[in-house]
Amino acid sequence: MEMEGGEKSRSRLCSICNQRRPALKRPKTLQQICRECFYVVFEEEIHRVIVDNNLFKPGERIAIGASGGKDSTVLAYVMSELNRRHNYGLDLFLLSVDEGITGYRDDSLETVKRNELQYGLPLKVVSYKDLYGWTMDEIVKMIGLKNNCTFCGVFRRQALDRGAALLKVDKLATGHNADDIAETVLLNILRGDIARLSRCTSIITGEDGPIPRCKPFKYTYEKEIVIYPLSYTPLILLSFSFLFGFDGTLPFIY
Ligand SMILES: Nc1ncnc2c1ncn2[C@@H]1O[C@H](COP(=O)(O)OP(=O)(O)OP(=O)(O)O)[C@@H](O)[C@H]1O
């Protein structure tokens, strides 16, 4: 995302439609494109990933792991749009895990509750307190801060499986993006964990477990996920306005 000014940028046109002024340089391809073309290519690339990898079958019930963060919020919106536009025939649900972390998850759950209404997707919240009898705050009081992320990660994984079983879904889609996967690859190399290294880039995992998981954003750059809600969509913009302090201007515009 580079800002440029002056005569040179004014004379350029979007390299896709060749009609409008470019609004951004795509971090992924370095193409200079307009806002309108950006949201079309962003959504269509995800559609291609879904189709080319047979991520879903018509009639399936799919839970979207909804943390209230940017990735899963954009994923919920894009999946509900594509499901309608391309007639995937999926029953979509939002599934949130409330770890019981005061000042963190309680805030982001408010975003998920807004998404439930805005996108018209039923929401299921499963909490550590209900599943395990302990909130994460209570666990930290007992064990301290050391290793608490490891506990939380293991519990969350299990809680997502339990929530998915309660919703009777066929698959769980998560908002893991290309940057997350690159980070995991590097971590596994540093740890020398060959088994995980070979698994961590798969777009579908856990097919032999209770609920297969998939990553429709496997090839999507984090920067583009951040740009997407700013670039067009009124509904999703509403979800993010409090995060970005959106004032009607696009920071990446020339
Ligand atoms: N509490 C949660 N409830 C439901 N799903 C979750 C939760 N936490 C994480 N996930 C799922 O796992 C994915 C990866 O989460 P993680 O926290 O590692 O990354 P992130 O980049 O911060 O994602 P996000 O921006 O969606 O919060 C999320 O996109 C979401 O689909």
The ligand as an SDF file (V2000), in Angstrom:
LIG
                    3D

 31 33  0  0  0  0  0  0  0  0999 V2000
  -12.6160  -17.0640   20.3410 N   0  0  0  0  0  0  0  0  0  0  0  0
  -12.7930  -17.5390   19.1110 C   0  0  0  0  0  0  0  0  0  0  0  0
  -14.0000  -17.9610   18.7140 N   0  0  0  0  0  0  0  0  0  0  0  0
  -14.1960  -18.4580   17.4750 C   0  0  0  0  0  0  0  0  0  0  0  0
  -13.2390  -18.5690   16.5580 N   0  0  0  0  0  0  0  0  0  0  0  0
  -12.0130  -18.1600   16.8860 C   0  0  0  0  0  0  0  0  0  0  0  0
  -11.7110  -17.6330   18.1660 C   0  0  0  0  0  0  0  0  0  0  0  0
  -10.3970  -17.3000   18.1990 N   0  0  0  0  0  0  0  0  0  0  0  0
   -9.9010  -17.6090   16.9880 C   0  0  0  0  0  0  0  0  0  0  0  0
  -10.8630  -18.1250   16.1920 N   0  0  0  0  0  0  0  0  0  0  0  0
  -10.7290  -18.5780   14.7800 C   0  0  0  0  0  0  0  0  0  0  0  0
   -9.3750  -18.8550   14.5050 O   0  0  0  0  0  0  0  0  0  0  0  0
   -8.8820  -17.9360   13.5080 C   0  0  0  0  0  0  0  0  0  0  0  0
   -7.4480  -17.5540   13.8300 C   0  0  0  0  0  0  0  0  0  0  0  0
   -7.4650  -16.8940   15.0530 O   0  0  0  0  0  0  0  0  0  0  0  0
   -6.2010  -16.1100   15.6090 P   0  0  0  0  0  0  0  0  0  0  0  0
   -6.5950  -15.4820   16.8990 O   0  0  0  0  0  0  0  0  0  0  0  0
   -5.0480  -17.0330   15.5710 O   0  0  0  0  0  0  0  0  0  0  0  0
   -5.9040  -15.0890   14.4350 O   0  0  0  0  0  0  0  0  0  0  0  0
   -6.3820  -13.6210   14.0600 P   0  0  0  0  0  0  0  0  0  0  0  0
   -5.5360  -13.3290   12.8860 O   0  0  0  0  0  0  0  0  0  0  0  0
   -6.3180  -12.6760   15.2160 O   0  0  0  0  0  0  0  0  0  0  0  0
   -7.9300  -13.8160   13.5880 O   0  0  0  0  0  0  0  0  0  0  0  0
   -9.1370  -12.7780   13.7560 P   0  0  0  0  0  0  0  0  0  0  0  0
   -8.6880  -11.4790   13.1160 O   0  0  0  0  0  0  0  0  0  0  0  0
  -10.3030  -13.4210   13.0580 O   0  0  0  0  0  0  0  0  0  0  0  0
   -9.3450  -12.6480   15.2590 O   0  0  0  0  0  0  0  0  0  0  0  0
   -9.8590  -16.7640   13.5270 C   0  0  0  0  0  0  0  0  0  0  0  0
   -9.8780  -16.0710   12.2910 O   0  0  0  0  0  0  0  0  0  0  0  0
  -11.1580  -17.4460   13.8360 C   0  0  0  0  0  0  0  0  0  0  0  0
  -11.7290  -18.0220   12.6570 O   0  0  0  0  0  0  0  0  0  0  0  0
  1  2  1  0
  2  3  1  0
  2  7  2  0
  3  4  2  0
  4  5  1  0
  5  6  2  0
  6  7  1  0
  6 10  1  0
  7  8  1  0
  8  9  2  0
  9 10  1  0
 10 11  1  0
 11 12  1  0
 11 30  1  0
 12 13  1  0
 13 14  1  0
 13 28  1  0
 14 15  1  0
 15 16  1  0
 16 17  2  0
 16 18  1  0
 16 19  1  0
 19 20  1  0
 20 21  2  0
 20 22  1  0
 20 23  1  0
 23 24  1  0
 24 25  2  0
 24 26  1  0
 24 27  1  0
 28 29  1  0
 28 30  1  0
 30 31  1  0
M  END
$$$$
